[in-house]
Amino acid sequence: MPERLNLGFGFIYYGLVRAIRPKHVLVVGSGFGFSVVCLGLGLKDNGEGTLTFIDPGYDVLKDGPWKTVGGRGLWRDSEGVERHFAGFGLESTIMHYKLRSEEFFARYNEFKIPGIDLGFVDGNHSFEHVKHDFIQVLRHSAKNTYILMHDSNIYIRELIRNSGVKRWLNMMKKEKDCFELLDLPFSSGVAIIRVLKDKCSESLKLSE
């Protein structure tokens, strides 16, 4: 029934890719690959573009909550990852790096990866990791890049300091010269941030 076929934020992910037609999308973290697939299908239907997916493959049951809360261990095996995305016809669109984000960004130039037109931050949700991942995506972006941040509406985890997405977004809201921000506070929440000028990370003197 059509009323039950609801992709939720997936419509936004897919529609944004179709509308802005990015050449390169980068995703930091994903429990089940939902965002990766929705974004990847947008690129596929555009007929161009690639997606870089970073996730070390942590499993909350095997690696514990200090390393991951939402990790399901789906990205541990490279052949399994390829089969998963091939099921959606995205094997030639998505490149997965089984690395922590700090490891990946330290080698960004070595991997010869292009600049980011659309970023999606959904890795470790601690404030310091959210800050790190956002700044690193920003450093490889330019004016009119869009950066999405997932889980902007998980207030209990914010209250107990298990998540820092909302706190980081509140800091971004003050930087009106650099960012235009829309926070959608339903379900687990997602924020859409548009970068308003080049080299924002330098002008803001943001640092890890």
C-alpha positions in Angstrom: 0.0 0.0 0.0 1.4 3.4 -1.0 0.8 5.0 2.4 3.1 2.4 4.0 5.9 2.8 1.5 7.5 5.7 3.4 11.3 6.2 3.1 11.2 9.1 5.5 14.5 11.0 5.3 15.4 8.8 2.4 13.3 10.9 0.1 15.3 13.9 1.1 18.7 12.2 0.6 17.7 10.9 -2.8 15.9 14.2 -3.8 18.8 16.4 -2.8 21.3 14.4 -4.9 18.9 14.5 -7.9 18.4 18.3 -7.4 22.0 19.5 -6.8 23.7 16.8 -9.0 26.9 16.4 -7.0 30.0 14.8 -8.6 31.2 13.4 -5.3 29.3 12.4 -2.1 31.1 11.4 1.1 29.4 9.5 3.9 30.9 9.1 7.4 29.3 6.1 9.1 26.1 4.1 8.6 24.5 1.3 10.7 22.6 -0.4 7.9 23.6 1.6 4.8 20.3 3.3 4.3 21.7 6.7 3.7 24.4 5.3 1.5 22.0 3.5 -0.7 19.5 6.5 -1.0 22.3 8.9 -1.9 23.9 6.3 -4.2 20.7 5.7 -6.1 20.4 9.4 -6.7 23.9 9.4 -8.3 23.0 6.4 -10.3 19.8 8.0 -11.6 21.7 11.2 -12.4 24.0 9.1 -14.6 27.2 10.5 -13.0 29.0 10.9 -9.7 30.7 8.7 -7.1 30.2 8.0 -3.4 32.9 7.5 -0.8 31.7 5.6 2.3 33.9 5.5 5.4 33.1 3.0 8.2 35.4 0.7 10.2 32.7 -2.0 10.5 32.4 -1.9 14.3 29.7 -4.1 15.9 28.2 -2.9 19.2 27.9 -6.5 20.5 31.5 -7.4 19.6 33.3 -4.1 20.0 31.2 -2.6 22.8 29.4 0.8 23.2 32.7 2.7 23.8 33.5 2.2 20.1 30.0 2.2 18.6 26.3 2.6 19.5 24.7 2.0 16.2 27.3 -0.2 14.5 26.0 -3.6 13.3 29.3 -5.0 11.9 27.9 -5.1 8.3 31.0 -3.5 6.8 33.7 -5.8 8.2 34.0 -8.0 5.1 34.9 -6.3 1.8 33.2 -9.0 -0.3 30.1 -8.8 1.8 30.1 -5.0 1.4 30.4 -5.3 -2.4 27.6 -7.8 -2.5 25.3 -5.6 -0.4 25.6 -2.6 -2.6 25.6 -4.7 -5.8 22.1 -5.7 -4.8 21.1 -2.1 -5.5 23.2 -1.8 -8.7 25.6 0.5 -6.9 28.8 -1.6 -7.0 30.5 0.8 -9.5 29.2 3.9 -7.7 30.3 3.3 -4.0 33.8 2.9 -2.7 34.0 1.7 0.9 37.0 2.5 3.1 37.2 0.2 6.2 38.8 2.9 8.3 38.0 5.2 11.2 37.3 8.7 10.0 40.5 10.1 11.6 42.5 7.5 9.7 40.7 8.2 6.5 41.0 11.9 6.5 44.7 11.7 7.4 45.2 9.9 4.1 42.7 11.9 2.0 45.2 13.2 -0.5 47.0 9.9 -0.7 43.7 8.3 -1.8 43.4 11.0 -4.5 39.8 11.6 -3.7 38.1 14.7 -5.2 36.5 17.5 -3.2 33.2 16.9 -1.5 30.0 18.3 -3.1 27.7 16.6 -0.6 28.7 15.2 2.8 26.8 13.1 5.3 28.1 12.9 8.9 26.7 9.9 10.9 29.8 8.3 12.6 30.7 8.4 16.2 28.2 10.8 17.8 30.4 12.1 20.7 30.9 15.9 20.5 34.6 15.6 19.7 34.0 13.1 16.9 31.1 15.1 15.5 33.3 18.2 15.5 36.2 16.4 13.9 34.1 14.8 11.1 32.3 18.0 10.3 35.5 20.1 10.1 37.3 17.5 8.0 34.4 17.3 5.5 34.4 21.1 5.5 38.1 21.3 4.8 37.5 19.2 1.6 34.5 21.2 0.6 33.8 24.6 -1.1 31.1 27.2 -1.4 27.7 25.6 -1.9 28.7 22.2 -0.6 25.9 20.7 1.4 26.7 18.8 4.7 24.0 16.6 6.3 24.2 15.7 10.0 22.1 12.8 11.1 20.6 12.3 14.6 20.0 15.9 15.5 17.0 15.0 17.6 18.1 12.4 20.1 17.7 14.4 23.2 18.2 11.7 25.8 21.6 10.8 24.4 22.4 14.6 24.3 21.4 15.0 27.9 23.7 12.2 29.1 26.5 13.4 26.9 26.4 10.3 24.7 25.8 12.5 21.7 27.0 15.9 20.7 25.3 16.5 17.3 22.9 19.1 18.7 25.6 21.0 20.6 27.7 21.2 17.5 24.8 22.4 15.4 24.0 25.1 18.0 27.6 26.4 17.5 27.1 26.4 13.7 24.0 28.4 14.0 26.0 31.3 15.3 28.2 31.4 12.2 25.7 33.0 9.9 28.4 34.3 7.5 29.6 30.7 6.8 26.6 28.5 7.1 22.9 28.3 6.3 21.2 25.6 8.4 17.9 23.8 8.4 17.3 21.3 11.3 14.4 18.9 10.8 13.5 17.9 14.4 11.3 14.8 13.8 12.2 11.2 14.0 15.9 11.0 15.0 16.4 14.3 13.2 18.6 15.5 10.3 20.2 18.9 9.7 21.1 20.3 6.3 23.9 22.8 6.2 24.9 24.8 3.2 28.4 26.2 3.1 28.2 29.9 2.1 31.8 30.6 1.3 35.2 29.0 0.5 37.7 28.1 3.2 35.2 28.4 6.1 37.3 26.2 8.3 40.3 28.6 8.0 38.3 31.8 8.5 36.6 30.3 11.6 40.0 29.1 12.9 38.3 25.8 13.8 40.7 23.2 15.1 40.7 19.7 16.6 
